[in-house]
C-alpha cells in the first residue's frame, strides 16, 4: 500500500448528496494521517461552493440530469455524458486514486463508471430507502454498496450491500446543549412543550402554508414553536405569527443542535439526512414528504419509519386539513411518544461515518 492513500469522492446536486460525502471525507481524515482527498462535482451545482468551504478541493464536470419532460436540454445530455466520462478518465489518470466513492448525483455517474472500467476499487453510498437513477445504474459495476436502510436487495446485488447508515454532523450526533440552554437561546419559556418545524433550507412552501393556517390551533395545544421557513416563505410565517412571543420565525437555523435539543416534537420533510438527524436526536416526528422528489423517495424514506412505528406521516395534499389533528394525536399521547422514541433505535447508526471510513480502508488495502 502506498504511503499516501488517494481518494476521489463524487456526490452533489443537493445537500442530501453533498453533506454525507463531506462527513465521509472527514471520517477518513480522522482515521488516516496521510490521505489525499479530492472531490468531483457538477459545474454550476452547490457542491462547487460547499465542498471548498469544507476544506476540500473539487473539480467540476459539465454534466446535468436528464429532464423528465420533453425539452431541448435533453439533446445535450448524451454529449455531456460522453465528455464527462472522458474527463473522468483524465482525472483518474492524473490523481491515481486508491478508492473512488460516489454518494449520488449527476457527477458520480461518469466518475464511478470510469473508475470501475479501470478496475479501481469503487463503492457508492445510497442515503435513501429508494435509490436514485445514478446509483441504481452504478450498483451493477461498483465493488460495494453502502446503504442506510434494510431490504435494499431489490435494488442492488445482495453480496455487495453493507448497511452503514447515513453519516451526519457530529454536533447532531452528540447533542451537547441542554434543553434549558437551547430554549434560552431561542428566547422561549420552559413550561410549554416545543414544536420544531423544519421548512427546509430552500423552503417547503406547502408545509409553511399548512402551519400558518393551523397556527392558532397548534398553539392552543399548549405548544410553542420554532419555525424554520427557508428563504421563500418567511413572510407567510411572520404574517401568521404576528409577533406572538411563543413563535420563533427564522429563515435558517445555523445552530441545529440547539433546535433539536430545544424541541419535543418535529415536523419535517423526509429527506434522508433530515431523517438521520431526527433519529439521532430521538425526537417524535411527523414527516410531510416532498411529493415531487425523484422517484417519490421521500415518501419511501418516511414509510420505512412509519411501518416500524417510529414516526407519523401526512401527505402534502392533506397537510392543511390534517395537521392539527395529527399533532394533537402525538402531543396528547405520551405512550405513543415513548413507543416512537424506543423504535427509533432500530433505525439508528451512530457510527455511520466511521463504518464507511472502514470500508474505504479495507478497499484501499486491497488495491
Secondary structure, DSSP 4 states (H G I P E B T S, - for coil): --SSEEEEEE--SSHHHHHHHHHHHHHHHHH-SSEEEEEEEETTSTHHHHHHHTT-EEEEE---PPPSS--THHHHHHHHHHHHHHHHHHHHHHH--SEEEE-SSHHHHHHHHHHHHTT-EEEEEE-SSS--HHHHHHTTTSSEEEESSS--TTTS-GGGEEE------HHHHT--S-HHHHHHHTT--SSSEEEEEE--TT--HHHHHHHHHHHHHHHTTTEEEEEE--SSSHHHHHHHHTT-TTEEEES--S-HHHHHHH-SEEEE---HHHHHHHHHHT-EEEE---TTSGGGHHHHHHHHHHTTTS-EE--GGGHHHHHHHHHHHHHT-HHHHHHHHHHHGGG--TTHHHHHHHHHHHHHHT-
